Amino acid sequence: MITRSVFYPLVQRLHSPRCRIQVLFGPRESGKTTLAQQAIQAFAGRATYVSSDGPTAIDAFDLEQKWELARLECRRSGRWLLILDEVQRTAGWSAVARRLRDGDAGEGLDLRVLMIGSSMPLLDAGLKSDLQGLYDMTPTGHWSYAEIQERFGWTLDQYIYFGGYPRTAEMLANEEGWRAFLLEQVIETALARDVLLSAQVAKPSLLRSFFRLACTHSAEVLSFQKMTTQLPGAGNTTTLSGYLELLQGAGLVRGLQKFDDGEERKRGSIPKLQVFNSGLATALSGWTYESARGDGDRWGRLVESAIGAHLANAAVTGEIDDLCYWRERNRDVAFVIRAGNRIVALDVKAGQRKISMPGIEVFARAFRPYRRLEVGAEGIPVEEFLRISPRELSL
């Protein structure tokens, strides 16, 4: 079984003499529960596992009882690990955790706590209100091509189309089963449990329609105003902007802002839609693997989505500081990466190579990037790029 890179620093912190509450955040089906099981092994089974991710979440009283059971084991056996999976689904969880954690400290119990969540807005609200200064955050993204290829032997084209969800590894020959799994077990679960519960959404059907639109237009620059014309009953652009933030908080879709030295102008720019996993775009598209692979323009968009997803996940985990795009009249750069004080301009050519790279050239004259790169065509091969840690691009 492959162990994701976040596992080793996470377990090291759990065993640290000055261990605080460890929080593992990541999107649905990114292997968080598997990481929890590996953490249990690292504690030689001396752990209590509690999940709030069933059809009905456990309540605050149940949470307290599970914590008390872990305390009993800790008193008997010494160091003990308490894992709270999808803890944000329990109403009042953070206040309970603060009170019990204070009690652990007062008694001198060596109880280590690992909280796991799939909704950053729900987690963030509780962490900041009750647990400020008492936790360390470990974000994890979707599986990379290198991880999926090493573990399951997928080809590059399979990863670009199917998206690299580990539990779909045996479904590639059954595309209908794969699509049903993503629609029901990944997308609907994430929307119902991680997005709609994280805010007061007056029109859940509109949010679902917006999500579909964002996924099927991944790798495209699309104004909120234009989105409102494609979504009946969308109302104003502020609503859609808020929906995009919620979807980003669940690791589904984000809007890349136009790169600009002026921060205010960047925040007010038209977004470039970007899925965090290319399988989200294909599952909702109605395409088949063969029809997508046989259409050059369609496949080119999927390749750009997969590259963008690779970079967007790196922004979540802190490998890079920011991810944008750039466009000026008919000149554009697919992705602009910021890492520290360095800027990297990256263009994607999934089809035939252009004679020149006018977008990057214009951008380079205006902003003087540390590095300018092309992926595809005669530049860095797509497969090689997806194996690179984005952090390396700025070194």
N, C-alpha and C positions, 0 to 999 in steps of 0.2 A: 504494500500500500504506500503510495507516494505521500510524503508529508509536506505540506505547504510551508513556505519560508517563514510565515508569521508564527509558526508553532514554537520554534526554538526560543525566540525572545520572550514569547508569552509564558512558557513554562519556566523560563529562567526568572521572570518577575514573580511568578506564583511561588517559587521556592525562595525568593529573596528574604533576608531577615527583616527588611522593612517593607514587606508586601502591603500594598494598598488594594482596594477592590480593583480587579481587572475587568475591563469591559471590552468584549469582542463584538465589533459591529461589522455586518456585511449583508449583501442582498440574499434573497431566497435562493436556495440550491447552490450556494457557493462553498459548501462543505463545513459550515460552522459546527454542526452537531458532530461530524466526524472528528473535527479538531477537539471537541469536548471529550469524546470517547478516548482520543489519544492522550489527553491531559489526565484522564482517570487512570490510564495505564502508567503514565509517568508518576502518579501517586500510588502505584502498586495497588490500585483498587480502593484506596482509603478515601472514598468520595461519596457524596450524596448528590444525585442528579434529579432536578425538578424541572418539569416543562409546563409552560403556560400556553403551549401552541395547539392544544386540542380544539375541538369545536366550541367548547366553553372554557374560558380562561379561569384559572384558579383565583380565588379572592384573597384579600389581605390576610384573613384569619388562617387560611390554608398555607399561605406563604410563611407566616409566623410559625406554624406547627412544623413545617419542614425544616425551618431554620433551627428550631429547638431540637429536633431529632439529630441534626448535624452537630449541634452543641454537645449532646449526650455522647456521641461517638468521639468527639474531640476530647472530652474529659477522660474517656476511657483509654483512648489510643494515642493521644498526642495530636500532632499536626493532621488536619483534615481539610478536604476540599469540598466546598459547596458550590454546585453549578446551577445557576438559574437561567434556563433557556427561554428566550422570548419573554423576558421578565417584564417588558414594557406593557404587556397585555393585561397585567394585574393592576386593577385600580388602586392607587395609593401606594404602589410598590416602593417608591423612593423614600417616603416618610418612614415606612416600616423598616426598610433597610438601614436608614440612618440610626433609628432608635436601637435596633438590635446590634448594629455594628459598634455603637458606643458601649453597649452592654458587654460585648465580646472583649473590647479593650479594657473595660473596668475589671473584668474577671481574669484578664491575662490569658484568654483562650487563643490558641494558635490555629484559628479557623481561617482558611484562605477562601476567598469568594471570587467566583468567575461569573459575570453576568453576560448574557448573549442576547443580541437584538438585531432585528431586520429593519426597524424604522428609526432613522436618526432623529426626526422631530420628536417622537414620543420618548425616546431615550434621553435626548438632550434636555428636554423640559424637566424631567425628574432629576437628572444628574446635576444640573445647575441650581435647581431650587433647594435640594436637600443634601447632596453629596459633594458639593464643591470642595475641591482640595483633598478628597478622599479616594480618588480613583485614577487609574491610568487607562487611556483609550488605545485599543489596537484595532485599526480598521483593516478589512480585507476585501478584495474585489472579486470579480468573476475569475474563473480559471483561465490562465493564459494558454496560448497555443503550445508553448513548450511543455507545460504541465500536462495538458490533455494528450499531446503526442507521446510523451514519455509513459504515461499511465495506460493509455488505451490504443495507441498506435494510429490515431486518426490522420488522414491526409490533410494538407492545407485546405483544399477545396471543401472537404467535409467540415472542417472547423469554421470556415467563413460562412457556410450556409446553415449548419445545425447549431452553431454557437458555443459548443463546448460545455454543456451542462453534464456533469459526471453521470447522473442517473439516467441519462438518455443514451449512454454508450452502447447499449445492446439494441437500440431502436432504429439504427440508421437504415436497415433494410425494410422497416415498417414506417414509412413517412407519416401515414395517418395516425399511428400510435404516438409517434414523436410529437406531432402537432397537437394532438389531444392532451398529452402530458403538459406541454408548455402552456396551453390555453387554460387548462383546469387547475393544475398543480402549482404552476409558477405564477402566471399572470393574474389569474383570478384570486388566488390566495394572497399575493402581494397587494393587489388593489384593495381587497376586502379587509385584510387584517393589518396592513402596514400603512396604507395611504388614507383610506376613508376614515379610519379610526384616529388618525393623527390630527385631524382638523374638522371643523364644521363645514362639510361640503353639502351645499344646498341641493345640488343636482348631480348625484352619483352617475347617472347615465351620461351626462355631458362630460364628466371627467373620463369615463371609459372611452367615449368617442374621441376625446382629445388625445388620450393615450394612443389609440389606434392611429390617429392622424400623425402624431409625432413619430411613431415607430415606422410607419410606411414612408415617411419623408425624411428618414435619417440620412445624414450627410448633405442635407439641403438647407440653404438659408431661406427662412420663411418668416415673414413679419406676423406679429400677433393680429394685426388688422386683417391680413389676408386669411389667417386661420379662422377669424370670426365669420367670414363669408362662407367657409366650408363646413361650419358647425352651427346648424340652426339652433337658436336659443342660447348662443354663447354669451350674449350680453356684451360686456366691455372687455377690453384687453387686459385689464388688471386681474380679472378672474382667471384668465388663461395663464398669465404670468405666475399667479399663485399656484395653479395646478402644476406647472412645470417645476416649481420648487419642491412641491410634495413628491413628485415622481423622482426627482433627483435624490431626495432624502431616503427613498426606498431602493436606490441603486438600479433604477429602471432606465430613465431618460434624463438627459440634461440639455440645457441650451448653452452653447458656447457663445461668448460675447466677442464682438469685433475688437481686435487688438488696437489699442490707442494709448498714447502716452498720457492722455487726459482721462483719469479714472471715471469722472462723471459721464463723459461721452461714451466710454466703454460700457458702463452699466446701462445706458439708455439705448444701446444699439439693437439692431434686429438680430435675433438669435439664429445660430446654426444648430439645428436639431441633431442630437447624437445619442444613440442607444448605448447602454453600457455592455450589451451583449448582442451580437449580430443576429442570434437566433430569435430575438424578440421581433426584429423587422421581418424576417422570413416567415415566422409562424403566423403573423397577421396579414401577410401579403396575398395569400392565395396562390403564390407561385409554387411550382414543384422544383426539386433539385435540378432536374434536367432542363426545365424551361428557363430557370435562372442562369444556369451554366451556359446555355446556348444563346443568350442575349447579351451582347457585349456591353451595352450601356447599363443594363440592369446589373450585370455582374460587377461592372466597374463601381457602381454605387455601393454594392455589398462589400467589395474589397475596401473601399474608403471607410465604410461603417466599421469594419473589423479593425482597421488601423486606428480609427478614432476611438473605438472602445478600448483598445490596448492602452492608449494614452490617457483616456478618461479614468480608467481604473488606477493608473499610476498616479493621477492627481488625487484620488481618494486616499491612497495609501501613503502619500507624502513623498513619493519618488520624484515628482516634479511639483512645482509650486502653483502653476496655473496653466490652463490650456485655452487657447482662443483660436480664432480664424482671422483672416484679413481680406478685405475686398475694397477696391477703389475703382469705380466705373466698371470697365470690363477686365480689370486685373484682379487676380485673387491668389491667395495662398491658403492651402487646405487647412493647415494647422500651424499655430505659433505656440511654441513651448517656452515657458519661463521657468528657469531653475536658478534660484539666487538672483544674481545680477546679470545672468546670461540669458540671451534669447536665441532660440533655434527656430528657423523657418523651414517648414517641411511641406513639400508638395507630393501629391499622389498621382501617378500615371498608370492606371490599370490597363489601358488600351495601348494604342500605338503611341510611340514617343513623339512629342512635339519637337520641332526644329530648335526651338529656344524655350526659355523659361521666363517670359516677360513679367509674370506676377512676382516671382521671387526677386527678379532683378530690380524691379521698381521698389519693392519692399526693402531690399538691401540698401538701396541708395537713401531711403528715407529713415531707416531705423538701425542700420549697421548691425545685423545679427552676428552672434558669435559663430554660428555655423548655418549653412543652408544646405538642405538635403532633398533628394528626390527618391521616392520609393516606387518601384515598378519600372517598366520599360528598361532603360539602360542604367538606371540608378540602382539603389540597394534592392535586391530581390525581396518581394513581399514576405516570403517564408523566412528569410534571414532577419528581416526587420522585426517580425513578430516574435522572434527568439531573443531579441535584444531587450535588456532592461532599459526603459526610457531614461533612467538616471544617467546611463552611459552617454547619451546624446549630448550632454552639456559638459562632459569631462574633457 
